[in-house]
């Protein structure tokens, strides 16, 4: 377990507590549900957890969670550029970036992704116009302003009259009120529902998965609500196959994807982007990965190689910020005193975290620095201990943008 695991699990438990208190029904899904079935614990590398709610419950959750300290809700109601009909409950004091689509969101902390069960639009004229606006908006996102079509024209007309923010807020509320799913005299889930998961996959799910309160899923010793027929549900969601083992299940046929997430529990996403703004290579790499998302998924060698290069620049910027955050002004003052006194053993101890980070980064052929003055002292320490070959390799591999202090770079402004 690490701090990222603990932070995400804490957020999930907080989410569960809110739902329990407000009698909001939800179901665990995605990687978290898969982990509950296969291992019983959240992995250390996850930055978000997927859950499912229906329209009525998601409205209750938005009301219950609004205004909580260090939390934000990301959805059409407060972000008209949010990509789809879902909600994110975000921890503002952490960092979780999916490099292939980070530009689609405002909040980049660790989060609970709420995928919403929805039914079809009613057949009356008003509903058909609203549905056309939603389709037109989807066309605009995929094809841009040059796309033509009846639905797109209706979306553009609506945004010109009301403004994009009001259109998307009204669209969200209209769908929640009028697309709740099949009608029934009784209570519960009936028929089928459409859903879009956080990964962008769309499915039609049978109500039988959510009938009678679903089933329990255990993570790290705590039970969370999950859908019924969990194995069948996961097979449908992942298009893979769960094979029973003596101690649970193992997933077969699930392709390993490109490692797209940057997850940090100890830094807010606002501070991270503030630092990254001046690192041209890192920021360019982040933007390029987002632009080439579909090409990266294509798995072709050329695209994969280019993506690996961009990812390397992003990771170097991430390592750099982590060390800048660790080496406060007090720690740097201590290092200066040790250097002036010629205490190289003390310097080796003081630079221990930086050395460890360099060795970890070296496994990915990454070299980085967080402060020009500290780097000079580090080089002097290496020369003292006869580490000249290692020092030469660092000098040759050091990105030029890392020769400046992070504070100097911050003068360039903050990435939006």
C-alpha positions in Angstrom: 0.0 0.0 0.0 1.1 3.6 -0.6 -0.1 7.1 -0.1 -2.0 7.1 -3.4 -3.8 3.9 -2.5 -4.8 5.3 0.9 -6.0 8.7 -0.6 -8.2 7.0 -3.2 -9.6 4.5 -0.8 -10.3 7.4 1.7 -12.2 9.2 -1.1 -14.2 6.1 -2.0 -15.1 5.5 1.6 -16.2 9.2 1.9 -18.3 8.8 -1.2 -19.9 5.7 0.3 -20.6 7.5 3.6 -22.4 10.3 1.7 -24.5 7.8 -0.2 -25.3 5.8 3.0 -26.3 8.9 4.9 -28.5 10.3 2.1 -29.9 6.9 1.0 -28.4 7.2 -2.4 -28.1 3.9 -4.3 -25.0 3.2 -6.4 -23.0 0.2 -7.7 -19.3 -0.3 -7.8 -18.0 -1.0 -11.3 -14.9 -0.8 -13.5 -11.4 -1.7 -12.2 -12.5 -1.4 -8.6 -15.1 -4.1 -9.1 -12.7 -6.2 -11.0 -10.1 -5.8 -8.1 -12.8 -6.7 -5.6 -13.5 -10.0 -7.5 -9.8 -10.9 -8.2 -7.8 -9.5 -5.3 -10.0 -7.8 -2.8 -7.8 -4.7 -2.6 -7.4 -1.5 -4.7 -4.1 -1.5 -6.5 -1.5 1.2 -5.7 -1.6 2.7 -9.2 -5.3 3.6 -9.6 -6.2 7.3 -9.7 -10.0 6.9 -9.8 -12.9 4.5 -9.0 -15.9 3.9 -11.2 -19.4 3.6 -9.9 -22.9 3.5 -11.5 -26.0 5.5 -10.5 -29.3 6.2 -12.1 -30.6 9.7 -12.9 -32.6 10.2 -9.8 -29.7 9.2 -7.4 -27.1 11.3 -9.2 -29.2 14.4 -8.7 -29.4 13.6 -5.0 -25.6 13.1 -4.8 -24.8 16.4 -6.6 -27.0 18.2 -4.0 -25.4 16.3 -1.1 -21.8 16.7 -2.2 -21.9 20.3 -3.3 -19.7 22.7 -1.3 -17.6 20.0 0.5 -14.2 21.2 1.5 -11.4 20.3 -1.0 -13.9 18.6 -3.2 -15.4 19.6 -6.5 -18.0 18.2 -8.9 -17.1 18.1 -12.6 -20.1 17.7 -14.9 -22.2 19.6 -17.5 -23.8 21.6 -14.7 -20.6 23.5 -13.9 -18.4 22.8 -16.9 -20.1 23.2 -20.4 -17.0 21.6 -22.0 -17.2 18.4 -20.0 -17.2 15.6 -22.5 -20.1 13.3 -21.6 -23.2 12.7 -19.5 -21.5 11.6 -16.3 -20.2 13.2 -13.0 -16.8 13.3 -11.4 -16.4 13.7 -7.6 -12.8 15.1 -7.4 -10.3 15.5 -4.6 -8.8 18.9 -5.3 -5.7 18.3 -3.2 -4.4 15.4 -5.3 -3.4 14.8 -8.9 -4.7 12.3 -11.5 -4.1 13.0 -15.2 -5.0 10.7 -18.0 -2.5 12.1 -20.5 -4.7 11.0 -23.5 -7.7 13.2 -22.6 -6.6 15.6 -19.9 -7.7 18.6 -21.9 -11.3 17.6 -21.7 -11.6 18.3 -18.0 -11.1 21.2 -15.6 -10.4 19.2 -12.4 -7.5 16.8 -12.4 -7.5 15.3 -8.9 -8.1 11.7 -7.9 -11.8 11.1 -8.4 -14.9 8.9 -8.2 -16.3 8.6 -11.7 -20.1 8.3 -11.7 -21.5 6.7 -14.9 -25.2 7.4 -15.2 -27.9 4.8 -16.2 -30.3 6.5 -18.5 -33.3 5.5 -20.6 -34.4 6.7 -24.0 -35.7 10.2 -24.7 -39.5 10.5 -24.7 -41.2 10.8 -28.1 -42.8 14.3 -27.7 -41.6 17.2 -29.8 -39.7 19.0 -27.0 -37.8 15.9 -26.1 -36.9 15.2 -29.7 -35.5 18.8 -29.9 -33.5 18.3 -26.7 -32.1 15.0 -28.0 -31.1 16.7 -31.3 -29.2 19.3 -29.3 -27.3 16.5 -27.4 -26.5 14.8 -30.7 -25.4 18.1 -32.2 -23.1 18.8 -29.3 -21.5 15.3 -29.8 -21.0 16.1 -33.5 -19.4 19.4 -32.6 -16.9 17.7 -30.2 -15.9 15.1 -32.7 -16.0 17.2 -35.9 -15.6 20.8 -34.8 -17.4 23.9 -35.9 -17.0 22.9 -39.6 -19.3 19.9 -39.2 -22.7 20.3 -40.8 -26.1 18.7 -40.0 -29.5 19.4 -38.6 -28.6 18.4 -35.0 -25.4 20.5 -35.0 -27.4 23.6 -36.3 -29.8 23.2 -33.4 -27.0 22.9 -30.9 -25.3 26.1 -32.3 -28.6 28.0 -32.3 -29.3 27.1 -28.7 -25.8 28.1 -27.5 -26.1 31.4 -29.4 -29.4 32.3 -27.7 -28.7 31.0 -24.2 -25.0 30.6 -24.0 -23.1 27.2 -23.8 -23.1 27.0 -20.0 -26.9 27.4 -19.7 -27.6 25.0 -22.5 -25.5 22.2 -21.0 -26.9 22.8 -17.5 -30.4 22.5 -18.8 -29.5 19.5 -20.9 -28.2 17.7 -17.9 -31.2 18.4 -15.8 -33.6 17.6 -18.6 -32.1 14.2 -19.2 -32.1 13.4 -15.5 -35.8 14.3 -15.3 -37.1 12.7 -18.5 -34.7 9.8 -19.3 -34.9 7.8 -16.1 -35.6 4.6 -17.8 -38.5 2.3 -18.5 -41.8 3.0 -16.7 -43.2 0.6 -14.2 -45.8 0.6 -11.5 -43.4 -0.9 -9.0 -40.1 0.4 -7.7 -36.7 -0.6 -8.9 -34.9 -1.1 -12.2 -36.7 -2.4 -15.4 -35.9 -3.1 -19.0 -32.5 -1.8 -20.3 -30.4 1.3 -19.8 -27.7 3.1 -21.8 -24.5 4.0 -20.0 -21.2 5.6 -20.9 -18.2 4.6 -18.7 -15.3 6.9 -17.7 -13.2 5.2 -20.3 -15.6 6.3 -23.0 -17.1 2.9 -23.7 -20.9 2.8 -24.2 -23.0 -0.1 -23.3 -26.7 -1.1 -23.0 -27.2 -2.9 -19.7 -30.0 -5.1 -18.5 -31.9 -3.9 -15.4 -31.4 -7.4 -13.9 -27.8 -6.4 -12.9 -29.2 -3.8 -10.5 -32.4 -5.5 -9.2 -32.9 -6.2 -5.5 -30.0 -4.0 -4.4 -27.3 -5.9 -6.3 -24.5 -7.8 -4.5 -21.7 -6.9 -2.1 -18.1 -6.3 -3.3 -15.3 -6.3 -0.7 -12.3 -3.9 -1.0 -9.6 -3.7 1.7 -12.0 -5.3 4.2 -15.0 -3.0 3.6 -18.1 -3.9 1.7 -19.4 -1.8 -1.1 -22.5 -2.3 -3.2 -21.9 -4.0 -6.6 -24.2 -5.3 -9.4 -25.7 -8.7 -9.4 -24.2 -11.4 -11.5 -20.7 -9.8 -11.1 -18.8 -12.2 -13.4 -21.4 -11.7 -16.2 -21.3 -8.0 -15.7 -17.5 -7.8 -15.9 -17.4 -10.0 -18.9 -19.8 -7.7 -20.7 -18.0 -4.6 -19.6 -14.5 -5.8 -20.4 -15.2 -8.2 -23.2 -12.8 -10.6 -21.5 -13.3 -13.7 -19.5 -13.2 -14.2 -15.8 -11.8 -17.6 -14.9 -12.5 -19.0 -11.4 -9.4 -19.8 -9.3 -9.0 -21.3 -5.8 -8.7 -17.8 -4.2 -11.0 -15.9 -6.5 -11.0 -15.0 -10.2 -8.4 -14.0 -12.9 -9.2 -11.9 -15.9 -8.1 -13.3 -19.3 -8.2 -11.5 -22.6 -7.9 -8.0 -21.2 -5.3 -6.2 -23.2 -2.7 -4.2 -21.4 -3.1 -0.5 -22.4 -0.6 2.3 -22.6 0.3 3.6 -19.1 -1.6 6.9 -19.3 -2.0 8.0 -15.7 0.0 10.4 -13.6 -1.2 9.9 -10.0 0.0 11.8 -7.0 -1.6 12.1 -3.6 0.7 14.7 -2.1 0.2 17.6 -4.5 -2.8 19.4 -5.8 -3.4 19.5 -9.6 -3.4 23.3 -9.6 0.2 23.4 -8.1 1.3 20.7 -10.5 0.2 22.6 -13.6 1.7 25.8 -12.2 5.0 24.1 -12.1 4.7 22.3 -15.4 3.8 25.5 -17.2 7.5 26.5 -17.6 8.7 23.1 -18.5 8.3 23.3 -22.3 9.3 19.7 -23.0 7.0 18.3 -20.3 4.0 20.4 -21.2 4.5 19.8 -25.0 4.7 16.1 -24.3 1.5 16.2 -22.3 -0.4 18.1 -25.0 1.0 15.9 -27.8 -0.1 12.7 -26.0 -3.6 14.2 -25.7 -3.7 15.1 -29.4 -2.4 11.6 -30.5 -4.6 9.6 -28.2 -6.3 7.7 -31.0 -3.0 7.0 -32.7 -1.5 5.7 -29.5 -4.4 3.3 -29.1 -3.7 2.1 -32.7 -0.7 0.2 -31.3 1.4 0.8 -34.4 5.1 0.9 -33.8 5.8 4.4 -35.0 3.0 5.9 -32.9 4.0 3.9 -29.8 7.6 5.0 -30.1 6.6 8.7 -30.4 4.2 8.3 -27.5 6.9 6.8 -25.4 9.1 9.8 -26.2 6.4 12.3 -25.1 5.6 10.2 -22.0 9.3 10.3 -21.0 9.2 14.1 -21.1 6.1 14.3 -19.0 7.5 11.8 -16.5 10.7 13.9 -16.2 8.7 17.0 -15.4 6.8 15.0 -12.8 9.9 13.7 -11.1 11.3 17.3 -11.2 8.3 18.7 -9.4 8.3 16.0 -6.8 11.9 16.9 -5.8 11.3 20.6 -6.0 8.4 20.0 -3.6 10.6 17.9 -1.2 13.6 20.2 -1.2 12.2 23.2 0.7 14.2 26.4 1.2 15.2 25.1 4.7 16.6 21.9 3.2 18.4 23.8 0.5 19.9 26.1 3.2 21.2 23.0 5.0 22.7 21.7 1.8 24.5 25.0 1.2 26.0 24.9 4.8 27.2 21.3 4.3 28.8 22.2 1.0 30.6 25.3 2.5 31.8 23.1 5.4 33.1 20.4 2.9 30.9 17.8 4.6 30.4 15.5 1.6 29.1 12.6 3.7 26.4 14.9 5.0 25.7 16.0 1.5 25.3 12.4 0.4 22.7 11.9 3.1 20.9 15.2 2.3 20.7 14.3 -1.4 19.6 10.8 -0.6 15.9 11.3 -1.8 17.2 13.0 -5.0 19.6 10.1 -5.6 16.9 7.5 -5.1 14.6 9.4 -7.5 17.4 9.6 -10.1 18.0 5.9 -9.9 14.3 5.1 -10.2 14.0 7.5 -13.2 17.1 6.0 -14.8 15.2 2.7 -15.3 13.2 4.7 -17.9 16.2 6.5 -19.2 15.1 9.8 -17.5 17.4 12.4 -16.1 16.1 15.5 -14.3 17.0 18.4 -12.1 14.9 20.7 -9.9 17.3 23.5 -9.1 20.4 24.8 -10.9 22.3 25.7 -7.7 21.5 22.3 -6.1 22.6 20.5 -9.3 26.0 22.2 -9.2 26.5 21.1 -5.6 25.3 17.6 -6.5 27.8 17.4 -9.4 30.6 18.6 -7.0 29.6 15.8 -4.5 29.7 13.2 -7.3 33.2 14.4 -8.4 34.4 14.2 -4.8 33.3 10.5 -4.6 34.8 9.7 -8.0 31.5 9.2 -9.8 32.7 11.0 -12.9 31.2 8.6 -15.5 27.8 8.9 -13.9 28.1 12.6 -13.7 29.0 12.9 -17.4 25.9 10.8 -18.3 23.7 13.1 -16.3 25.2 16.2 -17.9 24.6 14.8 -21.4 21.1 13.6 -20.7 19.9 16.6 -18.7 17.0 18.5 -20.5 17.9 22.2 -21.1 14.6 23.3 -19.5 15.7 21.6 -16.3 18.7 23.9 -15.9 16.5 26.7 -14.6 14.8 26.8 -11.2 11.2 25.8 -10.9 10.5 29.2 -9.3 11.9 30.9 -12.4 9.6 28.9 -14.6 6.5 29.8 -12.6 6.9 33.4 -13.8 5.7 32.1 -17.2 2.1 31.7 -15.9 -0.2 28.8 -15.1 -1.5 26.2 -17.6 -5.2 26.4 -17.9 
